[in-house]
Amino acid sequence: MNSSARQRRLTAATLTALAVAVSATACSSGSDSAGGKDSDGGTYTVWDPYPQFAKDSAWVKLLDRCGTEAGVKVKRTGFDTSDLANKTLLAAQQGNSPDVLVVDNPVVSTLAEAGVLTTTAENKLDTSQADPNLLAAGQSGGKTYGTPIGANTLALYYNKTVLKAAGVDVATIKDWASLTAALDKVKKAGKKGITFSAIGTEEGSFQFLPWFWGSGAQLTQLDSAQAESALTLWKGWLKNGYAPNSVLNNTQTTSWQEFATGDYAFAENGTWQLANAEKAGFEYGVLPIPGASSASAPAPTGGEFVTLPVQDDTGRYATSQKLAACLTSEQGLYDTDSALSYVAPTAAVQAKQVAANAALKPWVEAVKSAKGRTSDDLGTTYPKISEQLWKAVQSALSGSKSPKDALKSAQGAVK
C-alpha cells in the first residue's frame, strides 16, 4: 500500500467517529507506557487493548512465543481501548505505526478509511476459518482489514430460583410475547423482572440492538415500524413495572449489580460476566435474546481484530504476517479467548472451548447469530447512527417523546 494513504490528514469527522466507536461496551482501563517501533529490524512492535495482562500472563507469553517462532523479538504495549485507537492514529501520522495492532472491532472501519491498515489481500492474512458474521465487522468497501481474535456478545442471564417461584418454564420463552408473559408472572410473584442498560452512550445502543434487529429493523432506517415496535417493547416494560427506571442510567456493570442482588429474573449482559455469575450465590442459566417472533435475535459483537498497519518499510510485512498467523492459530486463539472469556471466531476452537467448559455452549450459539455493529457496510457512519439511536431510546423511556416521534427525530438527524 502507498504510504501516502497513511499520512493523509485525519478529518474532524474521522476523529469524532473514532471517539464514539471506542466508547466502552466491555472495556478494560489503564495502560502501559507507550512505545514506538524499535530501530532494530529484529524487533517487532505489537499494540493491544489488554493492559490488564502483565509480562508473566498467558497473553504476553504467547506473543513472546510467536516472536521466537518468527525469529524476532516482540516489543508489546498494552493500552486502554480508547487510548489505543487515538495513539494508533497519531502513530500513523508520524509514520511510526506498530507492526501488529489488536484493536476493538468497531474501530477497524474508521482506521481503514483513514488509510492506517493494510487489507488481507495485501498482507495475506488467512481469514478462511473465521465465522463470516464475525469477519464482517472488519470489512469495509468490499475489503477485509484483519481477522477476529475472539468475540463477546449479549444474551439473557436468568435466575432459576426466581423463575421457579413464579412458575415460569424458561423453555417456553420463544419470542417477545412469551418473555413479556414471563415478566408478568415474576412481577405478580413479588419479584423483579428484567434489568438492562439503556444509558445515553454506546452501551445503550449496544444493549438495544438485539431488540432492534430482532424486530427486523435495519440501522439504515431508524424510524421503521419494526424499530418502533422494539422501542415500544422496552417502553412497555418500564410502564408495567417489569423493568426498573434505573435502566436509563445503568451501565452494563450497574445493571449486573442489580441482577446480582438475586431479586431479578433476567439480566441482559455479556460473556464477560461469566466469572461473576459463578460467584452470584444463586443458580443461573443463559438463553439467547428472543426476537419479535423467533427464539433468537442477532446480538452485536464485541471483541478485537488482529490487523497489520501500513508501513513505510514494506519488507516488514512478511514477518508481521507470521506473528499475526501465530496469534490466530488454533492454539493461540484458544489460549487468548480462554483468558478473555471470549468465544473463538472459528468452529474448531469453539468446539474445543465447549468441550472444556459446557457453560460456554449458549454463548457459542449466541455468537454464531451475532452481528457486527459496522456490518452491512455501515463503516464510519455507524457512530452517528448509534448516537441518534441511544438518544431516541432515552427520549422514549424518559417519556419526553413517544417511541415513534423519538425514532423519527433520530432518522432525521442521521440524514
C-alpha positions, 0 to 999 in steps of 0.5 A: 500500500502507498504510504501516502494513504497513511499520512493523509490528514485525519478529518474532524469527522474521522476523529469524532467517529473514532471517539464514539466507536471506542466508547466502552461496551466491555472495556478494560482501563489503564495502560502501559507506557507507550512505545514506538517501533524499535530501530532494530529490524529484529524487533517487532512492535505489537499494540493491544487493548489488554493492559490488564495482562502483565509480562508473566500472563498467558497473553504476553507469553504467547506473543513472546512465543510467536516472536521466537517462532518468527525469529524476532523479538516482540516489543508489546504495549498494552493500552486502554481501548480508547487510548489505543485507537487515538495513539494508533492514529497519531502513530500513523501520522508520524509514520511510526505505526506498530507492526501488529495492532489488536484493536476493538472491532468497531474501530477497524472501519474508521482506521481503514478509511483513514488509510492506517491498515493494510487489507488481507489481500495485501498482507495475506492474512488467512481469514478462511476459518473465521465465522463470516458474521464475525469477519464482517465487522472488519470489512469495509468497501468490499475489503477485509482489514484483519481477522477476529481474535475472539468475540463477546456478545449479549444474551439473557442471564436468568435466575432459576430460583426466581423463575421457579417461584413464579412458575415460569418454564424458561423453555417456553420463552420463544419470542417477545410475547412469551418473555413479556408473559414471563415478566408478568408472572415474576412481577405478580410473584413479588419479584423483579423482572428484567434489568438492562442498560439503556444509558445515553452512550454506546452501551445503550445502543449496544444493549438495544440492538438485539431488540432492534434487529430482532424486530427486523429493523435495519440501522439504515432506517431508524424510524421503521415500524419494526424499530418502533415496535422494539422501542415500544417493547422496552417502553412497555416494560418500564410502564408495567413495572417489569423493568426498573427506571434505573435502566436509563442510567445503568451501565452494563456493570450497574445493571449486573449489580442489580441482577446480582442482588438475586431479586431479578429474573433476567439480566441482559449482559455479556460473556464477560460476566461469566466469572461473576455469575459463578460467584452470584450465590444463586443458580443461573442459566443463559438463553439467547435474546428472543426476537419479535417472533423467533427464539433468537435475535442477532446480538452485536459483537464485541471483541478485537481484530488482529490487523497489520498497519501500513508501513513505510518499510514494506519488507516488514510485512512478511514477518508481521504476517507470521506473528499475526498467523501465530496469534490466530492459530488454533492454539493461540486463539484458544489460549487468548479467548480462554483468558478473555472469556471470549468465544473463538471466531472459528468452529474448531476452537469453539468446539474445543472451548465447549468441550472444556467448559459446557457453560460456554455452549449458549454463548457459542450459539449466541455468537454464531447469530451475532452481528457486527455493529459496522456490518452491512457496510455501515463503516464510519457512519455507524457512530452517528447512527448509534448516537441518534439511536441511544438518544431516541431510546432515552427520549422514549423511556424518559417519556419526553417523546413517544417511541415513534416521534423519538425514532423519527427525530433520530432518522432525521438527524442521521440524514 
